[in-house]
Amino acid sequence: MRLTLRFLLPLACVLCVCEPLYAQLPFYTDDTGVTDRGKWHFEFFNEYDALQLQVPNLRQNTANFKLNYGLPHNLEVDVDSPYLSIYRTAGNQPSSGIGDTNLGIKANFHKESPGSHAPSLAASIYIEFPTGDASQQLGSGLNDYWLNTIGQKSLSEKTRITANIGYLFAGNTSTGVLGTQNTRGHVYTGGLSLLHDFRPSLTLGGEIYGGYTTNGDLGRTQFQAMAGGQYAIRKGLSFCFGLLGGKYVASPRIGGQIGFAMDFPDFFDLSSRHSTVQ
């Protein structure tokens, strides 16, 4: 708790200089938005899950930290790393520590236009590095490579639907004991979310998310659903919350998530820098 407070209090000091943010937390289905170039976007969530089919592992807590930076040409670079705590049956030692670290790049290559039936489109590719201790089930021990395609369409001014279709070339997309196995293989992933802005400060919605592989050794078949939303506390800061549950080994039996997302102002103003070049 003291470590968490030391981390959160300095962040609170910079909230007065935050700018508008756009985020998909708490949902796993990614949206097509990217961070504006030259700007930083930070997300944190804490998810506590009751596991299934994972004896002696009973519960897992995931504290995830994600930092995005906007590049020119509607590109965004991402890095995120979780801190995991795994709780086991009596007689088995728990584990805690840093999990596997993700590095990715995301591109928005088509924006939705008023009056057009074409959706907004984006894609991302991630590489997950085995920074977690595989012997403690904090990481997979393998490099994972994952491509995700994203489509988003507004059904009205306040309602939007988002779909993801992904392909994991090797490894798995889960964190900790939720699907982690030291096995190479291919996984197909998909998600569908529906969000509605009930008020300018409140967005609620739901999603279904899943993964499938024919390689039983991966332990990666997944199907789960989440209901949750975002509440804009102030300009540039949103509180996120969600309740989820699922079946199969790679999904939690039941879990809860809380977190926040925030935008920082320009630390590197690329637009003004370019404008001075003759």
C-alpha positions in Angstrom: 0.0 0.0 0.0 2.8 2.4 0.9 4.5 1.7 -2.5 1.3 2.3 -4.3 0.8 5.7 -2.5 4.3 6.7 -3.3 3.5 6.1 -7.0 0.1 7.7 -7.1 0.8 10.9 -5.2 3.3 12.3 -7.6 0.9 11.6 -10.4 -1.8 13.5 -8.6 0.5 16.5 -8.6 0.5 16.7 -12.4 -3.3 16.3 -13.0 -3.7 20.1 -13.3 -1.8 20.1 -16.5 -3.6 17.2 -18.2 -5.4 17.5 -21.5 -8.3 15.7 -23.1 -7.9 11.9 -23.3 -9.4 9.1 -25.3 -9.1 5.5 -23.9 -10.8 2.2 -24.0 -10.1 1.1 -20.4 -11.3 -1.1 -18.8 -12.1 -3.1 -21.9 -9.7 -5.6 -23.5 -11.1 -4.7 -27.0 -8.9 -2.0 -28.3 -10.3 1.1 -30.0 -8.9 2.8 -33.1 -7.7 6.0 -31.4 -4.0 6.9 -31.1 -2.3 9.4 -28.9 -1.8 12.8 -30.6 1.8 13.2 -31.8 4.2 14.7 -29.4 2.0 13.8 -26.4 2.1 11.2 -23.7 -0.8 9.0 -22.5 -0.7 6.9 -19.3 -3.0 4.2 -18.1 -3.0 2.1 -14.9 -5.4 -0.6 -13.9 -5.6 -3.1 -11.1 -7.4 -6.4 -11.7 -8.1 -9.0 -9.1 -9.2 -12.4 -10.5 -10.5 -15.7 -9.1 -9.0 -18.4 -11.3 -10.4 -21.6 -12.6 -8.7 -24.9 -13.6 -5.4 -23.6 -12.3 -4.9 -25.5 -9.0 -2.8 -24.9 -6.9 -3.2 -21.3 -8.2 -6.4 -19.8 -6.8 -6.2 -16.0 -7.3 -4.2 -13.4 -9.2 -3.8 -9.7 -8.8 -2.5 -7.7 -11.8 -1.3 -4.1 -11.5 -0.6 -2.9 -15.1 1.3 0.2 -16.1 1.1 1.4 -19.7 2.7 4.5 -21.4 1.9 5.6 -24.9 3.6 8.3 -27.0 2.1 9.8 -30.2 4.2 9.8 -33.4 3.6 11.6 -36.7 1.4 10.0 -39.4 -1.2 8.7 -36.9 1.2 6.3 -35.2 1.6 5.5 -31.5 4.3 3.6 -29.6 3.3 1.7 -26.5 5.1 0.0 -23.6 3.4 -1.7 -20.7 4.5 -3.9 -17.9 2.5 -5.6 -15.1 3.3 -6.3 -11.5 1.8 -9.7 -10.5 0.8 -11.4 -7.3 -0.3 -15.1 -7.5 -2.0 -16.7 -4.5 -2.0 -20.5 -4.1 -3.5 -23.2 -1.9 -2.1 -23.9 1.6 1.4 -25.4 1.5 2.3 -23.7 -1.8 4.3 -20.4 -1.8 2.7 -17.4 -3.4 4.6 -15.5 -6.2 4.9 -11.8 -6.9 7.0 -9.7 -9.2 7.2 -8.0 -12.6 5.6 -9.9 -15.5 6.4 -9.9 -19.2 6.9 -6.5 -20.9 5.1 -5.5 -24.1 6.4 -3.1 -26.7 4.1 -2.2 -29.6 3.3 0.2 -32.3 -0.3 1.2 -33.4 -1.4 2.9 -36.6 -4.7 4.5 -37.4 -4.9 4.4 -41.2 -8.6 5.5 -41.7 -10.7 7.8 -39.7 -14.5 7.7 -39.7 -16.2 10.5 -41.7 -19.7 12.0 -41.1 -22.1 10.6 -43.6 -19.8 7.7 -44.6 -20.6 4.0 -43.9 -16.9 3.2 -43.7 -15.6 2.5 -40.1 -12.5 3.9 -38.5 -9.7 1.4 -39.0 -6.4 0.7 -37.2 -3.9 -2.1 -36.5 -1.2 -2.8 -33.9 1.6 -5.2 -33.5 3.2 -6.2 -30.2 6.3 -8.0 -29.1 6.2 -9.4 -25.5 9.6 -9.9 -23.9 10.1 -12.6 -21.2 11.0 -10.2 -18.4 8.9 -12.2 -15.9 10.3 -15.1 -13.9 8.9 -18.2 -15.7 9.8 -20.5 -12.8 7.4 -18.5 -10.6 4.7 -18.4 -13.4 5.2 -14.6 -13.7 6.0 -14.9 -17.4 6.0 -17.3 -20.3 9.7 -17.5 -20.8 9.2 -16.8 -24.5 9.1 -13.9 -26.9 5.5 -13.4 -28.1 4.4 -11.8 -31.4 0.9 -10.5 -31.8 -1.0 -8.7 -34.7 -4.3 -7.0 -33.9 -6.7 -5.4 -36.4 -9.3 -2.9 -35.2 -12.6 -1.5 -36.6 -14.9 1.0 -35.0 -18.2 2.4 -36.2 -20.5 5.1 -34.6 -24.1 3.9 -34.4 -25.1 7.4 -33.2 -23.5 10.4 -31.8 -23.3 8.7 -28.4 -23.0 5.0 -29.2 -20.2 3.1 -30.9 -19.3 -0.5 -31.6 -15.7 -1.7 -31.8 -14.4 -5.1 -33.1 -10.9 -6.7 -32.9 -9.5 -9.6 -34.8 -6.0 -10.8 -33.8 -3.5 -13.4 -34.6 -0.7 -14.5 -32.2 2.2 -15.9 -34.2 3.9 -17.5 -31.1 3.3 -17.7 -27.4 0.1 -16.3 -25.8 -1.4 -12.9 -24.9 -2.2 -13.5 -21.2 -0.4 -12.4 -18.1 0.8 -14.6 -15.2 -1.0 -17.9 -14.7 -3.9 -16.8 -17.0 -2.9 -18.9 -20.0 0.9 -18.8 -19.5 2.6 -21.9 -20.7 6.1 -22.5 -22.0 4.8 -23.6 -25.4 4.9 -22.1 -28.8 1.8 -22.0 -30.9 -0.8 -19.9 -32.8 -3.8 -18.2 -31.2 -6.7 -16.5 -32.9 -8.2 -13.7 -30.8 -11.3 -11.5 -31.1 -13.3 -9.0 -29.2 -16.5 -7.0 -29.6 -17.5 -4.0 -27.4 -20.5 -1.6 -27.4 -20.2 1.7 -25.6 -22.7 4.5 -24.9 -22.1 8.0 -23.6 -24.9 8.4 -21.0 -23.5 11.8 -20.0 -20.5 13.8 -21.3 -18.6 12.5 -18.2 -20.0 9.0 -18.1 -19.6 6.1 -20.6 -20.9 2.6 -19.9 -20.7 -0.5 -22.0 -19.9 -4.2 -22.3 -17.8 -6.5 -24.3 -17.2 -10.2 -25.2 -13.6 -11.3 -25.7 -12.1 -14.6 -26.6 -9.2 -16.6 -28.0 -8.9 -20.0 -29.6 -6.1 -22.4 -30.4 -6.0 -26.0 -31.6 -2.8 -26.5 -29.5 -4.1 -27.9 -26.2 -0.6 -27.5 -24.6 -1.0 -23.7 -24.8 -3.9 -23.6 -22.3 -5.0 -20.5 -24.2 -8.7 -21.1 -25.1 -10.6 -18.2 -23.7 -14.1 -16.7 -23.5 -15.0 -13.9 -21.2 -17.4 -11.0 -20.8 -17.0 -7.6 -19.1 -19.4 -4.8 -18.1 -17.9 -1.5 -17.1 -17.2 2.1 -18.0 -15.4 5.3 -17.5 -16.1 8.4 -15.5 -14.3 11.7 -16.4 -13.2 13.2 -13.1 -11.8 16.3 -14.8 -10.3 17.3 -18.1 -7.6 14.8 -18.9 -8.4 12.3 -16.1 -10.8 9.4 -16.2 -11.6 6.7 -13.6 -12.3 3.2 -15.1 -14.1 0.2 -13.6 -15.3 -3.2 -14.7 -16.6 -6.6 -13.7 -15.7 -9.6 -15.7 -16.1 -13.4 -15.8 -15.6 -16.2 -18.2 -14.9 -19.9 -18.8 -11.9 -22.0 -20.0 -8.4 -21.9 -18.5 -7.3 -18.6 -19.9 -10.2 -16.6 -18.5 -10.9 -15.7 -14.8 -13.9 -17.3 -13.2 -14.8 -13.9 -11.9 -12.8 -10.6 -11.5 -13.0 -6.9 -10.9 -10.9 -4.1 -12.4 -10.4 -0.4 -11.4 -8.0 2.1 -12.9 -7.4 5.5 -14.4 -6.2 7.0 -17.7 -4.6 10.4 -18.1 -3.1 12.6 -20.8 0.0 14.8 -20.4 0.7 18.0 -22.3 3.3 18.3 -25.0 6.8 17.5 -23.7 8.1 17.3 -27.3 6.1 19.6 -29.5 6.9 18.0 -32.9 4.4 20.2 -34.8 6.0 23.5 -33.7 9.5 22.0 -34.2 8.6 21.1 -37.8 7.1 24.4 -38.5 10.4 26.2 -37.9 12.2 24.1 -40.5 12.5 26.1 -43.8 
